[in-house]
Amino acid sequence: MEVTLAKARRTTHRSSKGKKLYAVRDKTGKFKDIQTYERAHRADLARKSKAELEAAAKKKAAKKKAAKKTAKKATKKKAAKKK
């Protein structure tokens, strides 16, 4: 079974109880995975996009840099007071 990074195509079906289902097919057209719409949708919302991950990394780096600057300033002020 090959896993690709591209978004899998899903076809919708209904269960015998009436719940909406997603069926994922492999390249040959056979069913690879069948799950409820509710579970699949929740998983999609939990997953972050590439852009969101990059933005979070930039924000974290900027926050770290700012914290380093303030720590450096605080140590300089303490050293000046001792003299």
C-alpha positions in Angstrom: 0.0 0.0 0.0 1.6 3.3 -1.1 1.1 6.5 0.8 1.1 9.7 -1.1 1.3 13.2 0.2 -1.4 14.5 -2.1 -4.9 14.7 -0.7 -6.8 11.5 -1.3 -9.9 11.7 -3.3 -13.0 10.7 -1.3 -16.3 9.5 -2.5 -19.3 9.9 -0.2 -21.7 7.1 0.7 -24.3 6.4 3.3 -24.3 3.7 5.9 -27.3 1.4 6.5 -28.0 3.6 9.5 -28.0 6.8 7.4 -24.6 8.2 8.5 -22.5 9.9 5.8 -19.3 7.9 5.0 -16.1 8.8 3.1 -14.5 6.1 1.1 -10.9 6.5 0.0 -9.7 4.5 -3.0 -6.2 3.4 -4.0 -4.7 3.9 -7.5 -6.4 0.6 -8.7 -9.8 1.8 -7.6 -10.2 -0.5 -4.6 -11.4 0.8 -1.3 -8.4 1.6 0.9 -10.2 3.1 3.8 -13.8 3.8 4.8 -14.6 6.1 7.7 -17.5 8.3 8.9 -17.7 11.9 7.6 -17.6 13.1 11.2 -14.3 11.4 12.0 -12.7 12.4 8.7 -13.8 16.0 9.0 -12.5 16.2 12.6 -9.1 14.8 11.5 -9.0 17.4 8.6 -9.6 20.2 11.1 -6.9 19.0 13.5 -4.2 18.8 10.7 -2.4 22.0 10.1 -1.5 23.2 6.6 2.1 23.8 5.4 1.5 27.6 5.5 0.2 27.4 9.1 3.2 25.4 10.2 5.6 27.8 8.6 3.9 30.8 10.2 4.0 29.2 13.6 7.7 28.5 13.2 8.4 32.1 12.2 6.4 33.4 15.2 8.3 31.1 17.6 11.7 32.2 16.2 10.8 35.9 16.6 9.6 35.3 20.1 12.8 33.5 21.0 14.9 36.3 19.5 13.0 39.0 21.4 13.4 37.0 24.7 17.2 36.8 24.1 17.4 40.6 23.6 15.6 41.4 26.8 17.7 38.9 28.7 20.9 40.5 27.3 19.7 44.0 28.3 18.8 42.9 31.8 22.3 41.4 32.4 23.9 44.7 31.1 21.8 46.8 33.6 22.8 44.6 36.5 26.5 44.8 35.7 26.2 48.6 35.5 24.6 48.9 39.0 27.4 46.9 40.7 30.0 49.4 39.7 
